[in-house]
Amino acid sequence: MNPTGYRETAADATQVTAGVACVWESALPAGAEPFTQRVVPDGCVDVVWWAARGLVQVAGPDTGPVPATIGPGDRLVGVRFRPGAAVPVLGVPADAVRDGRVPLRELWGDGAERLAEALAGAADPGAVLAGAVVARAAAGGPADPLAPALARGLAGGASVREVAAGLGLSERQARRRVVAAFGYGPKTVQRVLRFQRALRLARAGRPLAEVAQVAGYADQAHMANEVRGLGGVPIRGLL
């Protein structure tokens, strides 16, 4: 059971334009026991403010499970990007922060320090963080316009060669754009998106054999191996 009171707010129209999927918050009451959350790969990048540390950092994209411990009285506020949409805000390709927890000041310089100060004094830090991200996205230019199509093609099980041909790219160009936008190579993008689809189906109550088939695994054993590799535990443990 997660005692942190985690909640998400869907992105508004302006935030969606900047590639934001949601704004989220998690807090643990003073006097509670420390809580460790298993963060599993989802293809996303998050910008996270840790109130107790006075720190803003960039998280992900992850290739495996990462434990994140929140202590009593801690409060975290984050902005999560859609897969492939974070590069204009980061200012670097997504593979530069793969499997990382990178202080935002390493990417934004003094701007990150000013943002941390504004968040510490804000009545609504989620709105402040989202506003900073939207402004940075506008200044950084558009994300790769082919990222959504690359994701759809790979999620559908097509090979990178097939996806590239459908978009008028060479295979090398497609691979380079996938790594820059998502932080992963095409095969890992496929694995992560399939894993997340399986979790959504399983959470909806579908039988696991059916989940494996619909999500695109060869069989239930294949799904079990992939889920354990990406999530660290069997799928029922994640659920």
RODO-2510 file (C-alpha; in nm, 4 decimals, decimal comma):
residues 239
     n   res          X          Y          Z
     1     m     0,0000     0,0000     0,0000
     2     n     0,1281     0,3470    -0,0911
     3     p     0,0745     0,5840     0,2047
     4     t     0,2079     0,8969     0,0329
     5     g    -0,1163     1,0442    -0,0989
     6     y     0,0087     1,0414    -0,4571
     7     r    -0,2141     1,2266    -0,7026
     8     e    -0,1956     1,3342    -1,0656
     9     t    -0,3544     1,6234    -1,2513
    10     a    -0,3939     1,5871    -1,6268
    11     a    -0,2109     1,8466    -1,8334
    12     d    -0,4113     2,1437    -1,9553
    13     a    -0,4094     2,2538    -2,3196
    14     t    -0,1031     2,4773    -2,2830
    15     q     0,0909     2,2088    -2,0996
    16     v    -0,0025     1,9460    -2,3584
    17     t     0,1468     2,1668    -2,6278
    18     a     0,4722     2,1632    -2,4293
    19     g     0,4711     1,7818    -2,4176
    20     v     0,3458     1,7491    -2,0597
    21     a     0,1423     1,4392    -1,9703
    22     c     0,0541     1,5331    -1,6119
    23     v     0,1526     1,7244    -1,3017
    24     w     0,1823     1,5074    -0,9913
    25     e     0,2435     1,5387    -0,6200
    26     s     0,3397     1,2952    -0,3462
    27     a     0,3809     1,3679     0,0249
    28     l     0,4403     1,1636     0,3383
    29     p     0,3024     1,2874     0,6720
    30     a     0,5417     1,3766     0,9496
    31     g     0,5789     1,0842     1,1884
    32     a     0,5141     0,8223     0,9197
    33     e     0,7650     0,5520     0,8354
    34     p     0,9855     0,6157     0,5292
    35     f     0,8250     0,4728     0,2166
    36     t     1,0079     0,3291    -0,0847
    37     q     0,8284     0,3336    -0,4186
    38     r     0,9394     0,1081    -0,7029
    39     v     0,9633     0,3317    -1,0114
    40     v     0,9437     0,1224    -1,3286
    41     p     1,0252     0,2155    -1,6889
    42     d     0,7513     0,4045    -1,8719
    43     g     0,9424     0,5879    -2,1467
    44     c     0,8820     0,9192    -1,9690
    45     v     1,1052     1,1918    -1,8292
    46     d     1,0033     1,3780    -1,5119
    47     v     1,1192     1,7081    -1,3674
    48     v     1,0827     1,6730    -0,9894
    49     w     1,1057     1,9166    -0,6988
    50     w     1,2055     1,7648    -0,3640
    51     a     1,0816     2,0193    -0,1101
    52     a     1,2849     1,8855     0,1839
    53     r     1,6056     1,8976    -0,0188
    54     g     1,5355     2,2241    -0,1987
    55     l     1,6346     2,0399    -0,5149
    56     v     1,4906     2,0181    -0,8647
    57     q     1,6090     1,7180    -1,0653
    58     v     1,5428     1,5328    -1,3884
    59     a     1,4450     1,1658    -1,3608
    60     g     1,4673     0,9017    -1,6295
    61     p     1,4042     0,7594    -1,8799
    62     d     1,4728     0,4368    -1,6942
    63     t     1,5670     0,0970    -1,8331
    64     g     1,4941    -0,0907    -1,5106
    65     p     1,3279    -0,0501    -1,1712
    66     v     1,4560     0,2287    -0,9478
    67     p     1,3682     0,2538    -0,5754
    68     a     1,2675     0,6035    -0,4671
    69     t     1,2440     0,6618    -0,0918
    70     i     1,0386     0,9437     0,0534
    71     g     1,0875     1,0352     0,4168
    72     p     0,8492     1,1650     0,6823
    73     g     0,7390     1,5190     0,6020
    74     d     0,8795     1,5036     0,2482
    75     r     0,6878     1,6508    -0,0415
    76     l     0,7586     1,5876    -0,4081
    77     v     0,6045     1,7760    -0,6993
    78     g     0,6700     1,6660    -1,0559
    79     v     0,5940     1,7299    -1,4195
    80     r     0,5882     1,4194    -1,6372
    81     f     0,6438     1,4398    -2,0127
    82     r     0,4966     1,2181    -2,2781
    83     p     0,7530     0,9762    -2,4220
    84     g     0,9701     1,1580    -2,6734
    85     a     0,8593     1,5090    -2,5720
    86     a     1,1115     1,6259    -2,3099
    87     v     1,4106     1,7237    -2,5250
    88     p     1,3207     2,0924    -2,5776
    89     v     1,2917     2,1387    -2,2001
    90     l     1,6038     1,9404    -2,1185
    91     g     1,8198     2,1089    -2,3799
    92     v     2,0014     1,7776    -2,4366
    93     p     1,9027     1,4479    -2,6060
    94     a     1,7032     1,2151    -2,3815
    95     d     1,9806     0,9541    -2,3770
    96     a     2,1975     1,2061    -2,1893
    97     v     1,9786     1,1514    -1,8805
    98     r     1,8942     0,7828    -1,9343
    99     d     1,8802     0,5967    -1,6004
   100     g     1,9831     0,9212    -1,4329
   101     r     1,8697     1,1475    -1,1512
   102     v     2,0294     1,4682    -1,2719
   103     p     2,0192     1,8009    -1,0841
   104     l     1,8365     2,0466    -1,3080
   105     r     2,1100     2,3047    -1,2529
   106     e     2,3392     2,0872    -1,4677
   107     l     2,1043     2,1529    -1,7593
   108     w     1,9539     2,4947    -1,6803
   109     g     2,2303     2,6591    -1,4801
   110     d     2,1217     2,9512    -1,2619
   111     g     1,7663     2,9174    -1,3941
   112     a     1,7269     2,5995    -1,1927
   113     e     1,8358     2,7753    -0,8725
   114     r     1,5833     3,0531    -0,9315
   115     l     1,3137     2,7959    -0,9952
   116     a     1,3926     2,6106    -0,6716
   117     e     1,3614     2,9386    -0,4781
   118     a     1,0279     3,0158    -0,6443
   119     l     0,8967     2,6678    -0,5658
   120     a     0,9942     2,6954    -0,1991
   121     g     0,7793     3,0054    -0,1587
   122     a     0,4900     2,9036    -0,3844
   123     a     0,1353     2,8392    -0,2686
   124     d     0,0921     2,6098    -0,5711
   125     p     0,4330     2,4642    -0,6610
   126     g     0,2793     2,2380    -0,9253
   127     a     0,1593     2,5400    -1,1215
   128     v     0,4979     2,7126    -1,0811
   129     l     0,6903     2,4053    -1,1978
   130     a     0,4575     2,3486    -1,4928
   131     g     0,4802     2,7159    -1,5894
   132     a     0,8599     2,7016    -1,5899
   133     v     0,8557     2,3893    -1,8034
   134     v     0,6109     2,5420    -2,0535
   135     a     0,8254     2,8548    -2,0844
   136     r     1,1391     2,6477    -2,1347
   137     a     0,9687     2,4323    -2,3981
   138     a     0,8665     2,7432    -2,5922
   139     a     1,2214     2,8769    -2,5827
   140     g     1,3749     2,5407    -2,6715
   141     g     1,1792     2,4867    -2,9904
   142     p     0,9625     2,1920    -3,0921
   143     a     1,0234     1,8291    -3,0062
   144     d     1,1008     1,5908    -3,2908
   145     p     0,7758     1,5956    -3,4920
   146     l     0,8290     1,2325    -3,5912
   147     a     0,8573     1,1063    -3,2323
   148     p     0,4849     1,0182    -3,1990
   149     a     0,4871     0,8306    -3,5299
   150     l     0,8067     0,6477    -3,4356
   151     a     0,6491     0,5446    -3,1044
   152     r     0,3269     0,4271    -3,2705
   153     g     0,5123     0,2209    -3,5256
   154     l     0,7401     0,0574    -3,2713
   155     a     0,4545    -0,0012    -3,0261
   156     g     0,2665    -0,1781    -3,3032
   157     g     0,5484    -0,4320    -3,3353
   158     a     0,6998    -0,3076    -3,6607
   159     s     1,0742    -0,3346    -3,7076
   160     v     1,2800    -0,0169    -3,7097
   161     r     1,3407    -0,0751    -4,0807
   162     e     0,9675    -0,0877    -4,1475
   163     v     0,9000     0,2185    -3,9350
   164     a     1,1799     0,4097    -4,1033
   165     a     1,0571     0,3223    -4,4522
   166     g     0,7059     0,4342    -4,3658
   167     l     0,8384     0,7748    -4,2575
   168     g     1,0802     0,8217    -4,5463
   169     l     1,3888     0,7787    -4,3279
   170     s     1,6899     0,5555    -4,3506
   171     e     1,7209     0,2961    -4,0772
   172     r     2,0209     0,4815    -3,9353
   173     q     1,8285     0,8105    -3,9265
   174     a     1,5365     0,6447    -3,7503
   175     r     1,7591     0,4839    -3,4881
   176     r     1,9346     0,8143    -3,4194
   177     r     1,6055     1,0005    -3,3799
   178     v     1,4593     0,7319    -3,1533
   179     v     1,7596     0,7421    -2,9190
   180     a     1,7618     1,1235    -2,9053
   181     a     1,3860     1,1544    -2,8440
   182     f     1,3213     0,8596    -2,6111
   183     g     1,6615     0,7924    -2,4579
   184     y     1,6478     0,4272    -2,5680
   185     g     1,7230     0,2303    -2,8808
   186     p     1,4214     0,1052    -3,0825
   187     k     1,4164    -0,2424    -2,9225
   188     t     1,4071    -0,0961    -2,5724
   189     v     1,1317     0,1465    -2,6741
   190     q     0,9281    -0,1523    -2,7934
   191     r     0,9908    -0,3434    -2,4700
   192     v     0,8972    -0,0499    -2,2459
   193     l     0,5807     0,0419    -2,4367
   194     r     0,4691    -0,3221    -2,4465
   195     f     0,5400    -0,3548    -2,0729
   196     q     0,3300    -0,0487    -1,9955
   197     r     0,0473    -0,1752    -2,2148
   198     a     0,0533    -0,5072    -2,0293
   199     l     0,0320    -0,3274    -1,6942
   200     r    -0,2671    -0,1227    -1,8119
   201     l    -0,4480    -0,4339    -1,9304
   202     a    -0,3692    -0,6277    -1,6129
   203     r    -0,4855    -0,3404    -1,3927
   204     a    -0,8125    -0,3440    -1,5852
   205     g    -0,8657    -0,7017    -1,4679
   206     r    -0,7857    -0,8912    -1,7871
   207     p    -0,6585    -1,2509    -1,7394
   208     l    -0,2806    -1,2658    -1,7674
   209     a    -0,2848    -1,5090    -2,0598
   210     e    -0,5064    -1,2628    -2,2461
   211     v    -0,2861    -0,9720    -2,1408
   212     a     0,0180    -1,1434    -2,2907
   213     q    -0,1581    -1,2015    -2,6220
   214     v    -0,3129    -0,8550    -2,6548
   215     a     0,0016    -0,6728    -2,5453
   216     g     0,2038    -0,8493    -2,8137
   217     y     0,4128    -1,1054    -2,6250
   218     a     0,4877    -1,4444    -2,7773
   219     d     0,3243    -1,6135    -2,4781
   220     q     0,2695    -1,5710    -2,1053
   221     a     0,6197    -1,6980    -2,0214
   222     h     0,7683    -1,4340    -2,2518
   223     m     0,5657    -1,1665    -2,0736
   224     a     0,6735    -1,2954    -1,7320
   225     n     1,0422    -1,2733    -1,8269
   226     e     1,0067    -0,9255    -1,9770
   227     v     0,8063    -0,7910    -1,6832
   228     r     1,0557    -0,9241    -1,4309
   229     g     1,3413    -0,7745    -1,6328
   230     l     1,1863    -0,4284    -1,6492
   231     g     0,9922    -0,4230    -1,3238
   232     g     1,2142    -0,6340    -1,0999
   233     v     0,9259    -0,8499    -0,9728
   234     p     0,6474    -1,0622    -1,1280
   235     i     0,3527    -0,8739    -1,2725
   236     r     0,1257    -0,9592    -0,9754
   237     g     0,3825    -0,7978    -0,7458
   238     l     0,3664    -0,4777    -0,9501
   239     l    -0,0112    -0,4790    -0,9461
***
